[in-house]
């Protein structure tokens, strides 16, 4: 089961991995680039990819950035 979860976390969303997107969103949040964060989320292919990035962000940084955008 863990192998499946790891494979799903390593899938490429667009051209970037979810972990990279989460780190990019964190950097943009610190810079106050809320519009750019919104654009990244709107470019994701589907709701599943969006939820994956959001969940990964919450797990990695221990807060939900959606409250700030």
C-alpha positions as CSV (number, residue, x, y, z in Angstrom):
1,X,0.0,0.0,0.0
2,X,2.8,2.4,0.8
3,X,4.4,1.7,-2.6
4,X,1.1,2.8,-4.3
5,X,1.0,5.9,-2.1
6,X,4.6,6.8,-3.0
7,X,3.9,6.3,-6.7
8,X,0.9,8.5,-6.6
9,X,2.8,11.3,-4.7
10,X,5.5,11.1,-7.4
11,X,3.2,11.5,-10.4
12,X,3.9,14.6,-12.4
13,X,1.2,17.2,-12.3
14,X,1.7,19.3,-15.4
15,X,5.5,19.4,-15.5
16,X,6.1,19.6,-11.8
17,X,5.8,17.1,-9.0
18,X,3.3,17.8,-6.1
19,X,6.2,18.3,-3.6
20,X,7.8,20.9,-5.8
21,X,4.5,22.7,-6.2
22,X,3.9,22.7,-2.5
23,X,7.3,24.3,-1.9
24,X,6.7,26.8,-4.7
25,X,3.3,27.7,-3.1
26,X,5.0,28.1,0.3
27,X,7.6,30.5,-1.2
28,X,4.9,32.5,-3.0
29,X,2.8,32.7,0.2
30,X,5.8,34.2,2.0
31,X,6.2,36.7,-0.8
32,X,2.6,37.6,-0.8
33,X,2.0,36.4,-4.3
34,X,-1.6,35.2,-3.7
35,X,-2.7,35.7,-7.3
36,X,0.2,33.4,-8.6
37,X,-0.9,30.7,-6.1
38,X,-4.4,31.0,-7.4
39,X,-3.1,30.6,-11.0
40,X,-1.1,27.5,-10.1
41,X,-4.2,25.9,-8.6
42,X,-6.3,26.7,-11.5
43,X,-3.8,25.2,-14.0
44,X,-4.0,21.8,-12.3
45,X,-5.8,19.3,-14.5
46,X,-8.4,18.1,-12.1
47,X,-9.7,18.3,-8.6
48,X,-7.8,15.2,-7.6
49,X,-4.5,16.8,-8.5
50,X,-5.5,20.0,-6.6
51,X,-6.4,18.1,-3.5
52,X,-3.1,16.1,-3.7
53,X,-1.1,19.3,-3.7
54,X,-3.1,20.9,-0.9
55,X,-2.9,17.8,1.3
56,X,0.8,17.5,0.7
57,X,1.3,21.2,1.6
58,X,-0.7,20.6,4.8
59,X,1.3,17.6,5.8
60,X,4.7,19.3,5.0
61,X,4.1,22.7,6.5
62,X,1.3,22.0,9.1
63,X,-1.2,24.6,8.0
64,X,-3.7,25.2,5.3
65,X,-2.7,28.0,2.9
66,X,-6.3,28.2,1.5
67,X,-7.3,30.3,4.5
68,X,-4.9,33.0,3.2
69,X,-5.8,33.2,-0.4
